[in-house]
Amino acid sequence: MNFTENYDMFLGEDHELLRKTVRDFAEKEVAPHIRDWDRSGAEAGEGPETRAHIRPILKRMGDLGLLGICVPAKYSGTGMDYLALAVVCEELERVDSALRVVMSVHTGLNSLSLLQWGSEEQKQQYLAPQASGQKLAAYCLTEPNSGTDAAAMQATARRDGDAYILNGEKTWISLADVADNFLVFAKTDLSKGHRGISCFIVERAFAGVNSHPIHGKLDPGQPGGERQVRSRAPDLRRADRRTPACQAHDQPHGAQARYQPPIGLPRRVDEEPGPP
Ligand SMILES: Cc1cc2nc3c(=O)[nH]c(=O)nc-3n(C[C@H](O)[C@H](O)[C@H](O)COP(=O)(O)OP(=O)(O)OC[C@H]3O[C@@H](n4cnc5c(N)ncnc54)[C@H](O)[C@@H]3O)c2cc1C
């Protein structure tokens, strides 16, 4: 079967309506502003983020239901399927690759991880406002010295009574300059390699969380550089950050769950040794 030719057989009327909605939105509300938005990013100096358009445009996408596209309605999502997410990605990518990236991070990496692995309480507290676009979310895996080999990460999380102390630095984090909530990966057991990594929900409001933009990642003078500079992914810095133990993902044994970093399909690794 030629999958490309038969692609439409998988799409229903709802998908087509969605495609039209996203295409209209992208062409009318995104395309005319791309150059200005790009320049505002390139001209931003050190210090607080100046990309003033990011939160309003994502809020608008939240109002359209795009940020919670695969999230069930009980968590303020649209409750559609993964094909719908693909349609949204295609239509955004067609107009603005940078906006598609931040939507994927907010929705795909953060919210869908929370949907799969979070406790009911965490879903109510974090997922619902993210699905509606009230709160923006980032996903913090990459570090200055670990990318593809995520197990080489150096960030640590140390149990301290009813809290964890997170200590480390992340980089290339999309939306780090504006996000309210972060999923942060850190090592809780250095002796266990990738099995000793846990994921924590961190709010920007927590003391000790810092972020700053990276400018000039690519030379704007190079072909294609201008668009990519705008998708800046700043560092997220935190030093001795206390995060309550209850905010570790899920708690099958009252403390925390351990995960493979959700690259591709996340696989849960229980805290207690069990059958493979
Ligand atoms: C625009 C943008 C946004 C991003 N947003 C986020 C974000 O929101 N959150 C986040 O956590 N990270 C983010 N990242 C980081 C991204 O996920 C990392 O760049 C990625 O994990 C690769 O890591 P690296 O750049 O260190 O490359 P490296 O790991 O150094 O890899 C460099 C090259 O070597 C190849 N390679 C690596 N190891 C092997 C091997 N063993 N065998 C063969 N080939 C190998 C890789 O495929 C790649 O081509 C973002 C990056 C960009 C560019």
The ligand as a Gaussian input file, in Angstrom:
#p B3LYP/6-31G(d) Opt

LIG

0 1
 C       15.732000      23.973000      18.628000
 C       16.049000      23.000000      19.729000
 C       15.192000      22.866000      20.781000
 C       15.484000      21.969000      21.803000
 N       14.610000      21.866000      22.852000
 C       14.913000      21.023000      23.855000
 C       14.036000      20.924000      24.981000
 O       12.984000      21.576000      25.046000
 N       14.376000      20.097000      26.004000
 C       15.523000      19.336000      25.972000
 O       15.769000      18.613000      26.934000
 N       16.391000      19.418000      24.922000
 C       16.097000      20.232000      23.877000
 N       16.953000      20.324000      22.811000
 C       18.191000      19.562000      22.835000
 C       18.164000      18.334000      21.923000
 O       17.249000      17.390000      22.368000
 C       19.588000      17.822000      21.878000
 O       20.262000      18.688000      21.002000
 C       19.681000      16.392000      21.421000
 O       19.352000      15.549000      22.500000
 C       21.065000      16.064000      20.861000
 O       22.036000      16.354000      21.820000
 P       23.358000      17.138000      21.403000
 O       22.966000      18.404000      20.691000
 O       24.223000      17.253000      22.609000
 O       24.049000      16.230000      20.295000
 P       24.974000      14.968000      20.547000
 O       24.355000      14.064000      21.559000
 O       26.366000      15.442000      20.796000
 O       24.901000      14.269000      19.128000
 C       25.521000      14.868000      17.984000
 C       25.337000      13.927000      16.795000
 O       25.965000      12.664000      17.075000
 C       25.021000      11.610000      16.911000
 N       25.277000      10.602000      17.923000
 C       25.265000      10.773000      19.259000
 N       25.545000       9.630000      19.898000
 C       25.740000       8.704000      18.941000
 C       26.059000       7.322000      18.956000
 N       26.245000       6.646000      20.102000
 N       26.148000       6.674000      17.784000
 C       25.962000       7.329000      16.602000
 N       25.669000       8.650000      16.520000
 C       25.554000       9.320000      17.671000
 C       23.654000      12.254000      17.075000
 O       22.644000      11.527000      16.380000
 C       23.877000      13.626000      16.470000
 O       23.727000      13.581000      15.068000
 C       16.676000      21.188000      21.765000
 C       17.536000      21.326000      20.664000
 C       17.236000      22.227000      19.678000
 C       18.196000      22.346000      18.514000

